[in-house]
Amino acid sequence: MSAKSIGIPDGTEVRIPLGKLKKSPKNARKTPHSEAAIQALAASIAVKGMLQNLVVEPEVDGEGAATGFFCVTIGEGRRLAQLLRVKRKEIKKNELIRCVIDTANDPHEISLDENVTRESMHPADQFEAFKKLADERGFGVEEIAARFGVTAHVVRQRLRLGAVSSKLVQLYRGGDLTLEQLMAFAITDDHARQEALYERLPFDPDAATIRRLLTETHVPATDRRARFVGLEAYAEAGGTVLRDLFTEDRGGYLEDVALLDLLVTARLGREADRLRAAEGWKWTEPYLDFPHAHGMRRTYPHPVELSAEDQAALEAVQSEFDRLTEQYQTAQELPDEVDARFGELETEIERLEAKRQAYDPADVARGGAFVVLNHDGTVRVERGFIRPEDEKPEGTNGQDGNAQASEEEGERGVEAAHDGEEEESASDEEDEDQRLSDTLVRDLTAHRTLGLRLNLSEQPEVAIVAVTHALAAQIFYFGANAHVVGIQPVKTDLAVHAAGIEDTAAGKAWSDRHANWARQMPKDPSGLWEFVAELDHDSRMSLFAHCAALTVNAVKLPFDRRPRALVAARHLAEAVGLDMTGYWRPTVGSYLGRVTKTGILEAVREGVSEEAAERLSGMKKTEMAAAAEQLLVPTGWLPSLLRTVRTDQVAAPDEAQGSDFCSQAAE
């Protein structure tokens, strides 16, 4: 049907009510427009009007008669955008739309031509055009977003790209830089740094490398120091934060590292001062990391009875806690106020229960505590350390100074006994030694040692006492030289090899176990033998296992060639039934953020499925690691280094007994 048949010349511009326009069945575009594209068109039309006419043809029925409607050949997106504006009540349903009548051309062909022959603007032109709107016309981010129907975040991204060095933008135009690489350079607006980095980069670097090199002197907002101080406090102090608009930057990067460290030190110092005032320690010192080489002995709290007032308060809050527990035990969900009250009661119970353990007032008066920054940005307090110069009382008060010195040396945990000083507990045999020659003393004691070896070798129970005594004497009484069995425990500080390991659940469990034994030890090491000998069998074996466990070292170092020791570690893991899923989880921090994308996908492939790994394969590394953590943590997946290989071979009776012993020792 021609335009003339409806009385309108072909090519005429007409205004047609929106309600009379329909999508043409002959339109070449079959894939629907995206919702975002329609919203952008609607925003643009609302500000600037219809910049292009729609091309339409009259609709006819089966007999060739005009229906009064028009089919949109070119401009279907704009028609949908206007319908969206009707829905938003911005315009009326019969809004007049500028259209051009075209019945001379094939509707399908001109629709195809409209989409095929049009060349999109180069992205760099978009970035610079947006920047021009901001710089020359003074449009803000929100206004630009409204005028073009995009989010404010998209506008900020384009403005940031438009602000990259013109030299790098030109390289992008010419195909020498990818869009991802350009986005990585946009993390900073320092053109000199951008260009200098480009000059020293290897051929075709990935975006992650560019981003890492541009932020290597900054501190990520996820760093424990930043979490401890807080971004708000850092900004109030004049610090600036670098934001990456193109990746999940988890809060950005703090540029002023010196200021951040100053804020951390100041706050740790305030925490240390508050602790000293509240608990009465002689000294408290703030440290970023725990000073493992402090060279001090440590004291531990001992059980004490609660005061009548505290006991009454504990019984009251415990009673209320039990009453609420019984009242709401069948409730599917707790009311907010009840849930909050449960939290308050639990906190109060923990506070009062903590009073059941107390340090000796004399130790508090001469001892101190370290206030340390945990790996998770929280404060950790380590109490009970005695400096060497504080081991002796400051004044004698008329008492014999040597006697006091001897008494001090006998206390638990003395760093070093003074050579040449006699202890008050010296035996009569030692007095007699002074009348014999050194050669004869060596001769006689050598024979005695041989007799001890022969007898001890025939009495396993006493041997366990002797070995446990030797281990405990060196582990809990540093430098006291109170042991006769020449077994020396070699202890490896695991915190040197794995940052934050002492703050994990397993690390805290070990620390609590060690402190529990330390609290039970006699103050004077001369009483240690009786302490060990008088323990019941199970307790003695438990102490033996604890001391032996402290010497285990299965750390694999690049320069430490110990293949046989590592084989023994595997056997030990089998013997004690080690299951690392109880101590370790594959998180971004512990593993997934520290391996390559290939390593992440291999882990997901092993722990979940091939399909799950395939779904993650197109992600950026940061997003991939986070998604992999969500998938892997519930599965109990472990890297090969943490797996315990179990043998199917049934152990011989002797081997089985040894395995039982190891398992018992580990308890």
Buried (B, 14 or more C-beta within 10 A) or exposed (E): EEBEEBEBEBEEEBEBBBBBBBEBEBBBBEEEBEEEBBBBBBBBBBEEEBEEBBBBBBBBEEEEEBEEBBBBBBBBBBBBBBBBBBEEEEBEEEBEBBBBBBBEBEBBEBBBBBEEEEEEEEBBEBBBEBBEBBEEEEBEBEBBBBBBBBBBEBBBBBBBBBBBBEEBBEBBEEEEBEEBBBBBBBBBEEBEBBBEBBEEEEEEBBBBBBBEBBBEEBBBBBBBBBBBBBBEEBEEBEBEBBEBBBBEBEBBBBBBBEBBBBBBBEBBBEBBEEBBEEEEBBBBBBBBEBBEEBEBBBBBBBEEEBEEEBEEBBEEBBEBBEEBEEEBEEEEEEEEEBEEBBEEBEEBBEEBEEBBEEBBEEBBEBBBBBBBBBBEBEBBBBBBBBBEEBBBBEEEEEEEEEEBBBBBBBBBBBBBBEEEEEBEEEEEEEEEBEEEEEEEBEEEEEEEEEEBEEEBEEEEEEBBBBBBBBBBBBBBBBEBEBBEBEBEBEEEEBBEEEEBBBBBEEBEEBEEEBBEBBEBBBBBBBBBBEBBEEBEEEEBBBBBBBBBBBBBBBBEEEEEEBEEEEEEBBEBBBBBEBEBEEEBBBBBBBBBBEBEBEBBBBBBBBBBEEEBBEBBEEBBBBEBBBBBBEBBBEBBBBBEEBBBEEEEEEBEEEEEEEBEEBEBBBE
